[in-house]
């Protein structure tokens, strides 16, 4: 099959979308398919992504990447999006490649840059299917990036959906990866939605990293000494407002202060390390707010910055608990990765993460925006190694059906079904 993938981003940017696309095309390459990836150009932010050219041209057998004109997304320079200048080149590349199907990751985001439903016009002109993949709840981000009165935020979200809904309906299907997101799309009155397990994790890589875990990992890999014997809480993702960092910082400080105030629990903080991996505009704020905890409570705090995808399996496998407070995930890829690494997760009982976290069985859920509930979950799991082990073992068992080989075969089946629906009927 010849598959054209139009995406809002690709490596070396590291997020759930870009990592998923790379894993997807890795399997497609092994299966002998031809893939064209059309994504933003990162030359203007080469200082942030100095190795961006490593992901140009033929990156795998049968997989070619073409970078198209880009612009900042939502005012964030290092977050790129296709621009209107990309439209003509995009059509030229599609024409030259002549795909059997066009697949668009984050069509709503790309539309905001190109002012077109990407891929649709070409697909209709050549009578091939064009499907979109809904990865991110961008409309929910309005309240994170623009501090406006609640009534104005609600109006902007309503108007944005009114504006974006026709874009979704321009596609033959919009794919989603969790029942929670399916229900959300139904509430938004998007009709052409198909739900299945279309996202996965490299199960073998994470399990191998777990088997190779090393008590001195953080000293060897990151030069961080003194973490042996500490329970390592790892927070992984963009350091941007949409990931819930305001709540995270406030709640961690409140949790540490509560433990410190009690003479019986204060010494426990010397047994905890916070490991934060990711980059974003909030990094300085997070560091300024959390770093003093090291001196005042004994809690160890370390910000690793942006790490490459290959560094994620050993990072998680050498940690003890994955913590996220993001309430707007369509699935929550980092939770799947934590499970594959054999560690439990703590997350809010909201959004796509509830699809795979079973409270008390493979992780813990807390009440959204409730700092006390968050702290109770931390205390319960951080100081109970046996519970960590039991939940982590169950989490690793639960992730088996999310391996990328299985996921891509499922996606191929969906693509093939869309192609058959476009094919003219043949009379016997």
Buried (B, 14 or more C-beta within 10 A) or exposed (E): BBBBBBBBBBBBBBBBBBBBBBBBBBBBBBEEBBBBBBBBBBEBBEEBBEEBEEBBEEBBEBBBBBBBBBBBBBEBEBBBBBBEBBBEBBBEBBEEBEBBBBBBBBBBBBBBBBEBBBBBBBBEEBEBBBBBBBBBBBBBBBBBBEEEEEEEBEEBBEEBBEEBBEBBEBBBBBBBBBEBBBEBBEEBEBEBBBBBBBBBBBBEBBBEBBEEBEEEBBBEBBEBEEBEEBBBBBBBBBBBBBBBBBBBBBBBBBBBEBBBEEEEEBEBBEBBBBBBBBBBBBBEBBBEBBBBBBEEBBBBBBBBEBBEBEBBBBBBBBBBBBBBBBBBBBBBBBBBBBBBBBBBBBBBBBBBBBBBBBBBEBBBBBBBBBBEBBBBBBBBBBBEEEBBBBBBBBBBEBBEEBBBBBBBEBBBEBBBEBBEEBEEEEEE
